[in-house]
Amino acid sequence: MAVVLRQTWNRKPASVYTRALARAIEIARTPEELAAFLGSSPGEVQKWASGDANPPMPIFLAIVDVLAANALTGSALENLPGVRARRSTAAA
């Protein structure tokens, strides 16, 4: 029986953030589409997905909503500060 060793010394362990981001990117089809949906940059999404940084909590909660719906839905964005700001200026 052969044993396969993988070089993992430089890989960060998966976290709830990186796992959620990976699934959200699958749902969105591309990191760029997820970034546009969240009002973030593709670079930010890449940092979050790689584990170099964690997304801000409102964005993480929007990602959780995307996962729960298994789709990019408007309700996932309702708690993001930018969406609330745009709604309040539109109502004025």
Order of alpha helices (4+ residues) and beta strands (2+ residues): alpha-alpha-alpha-alpha-alpha
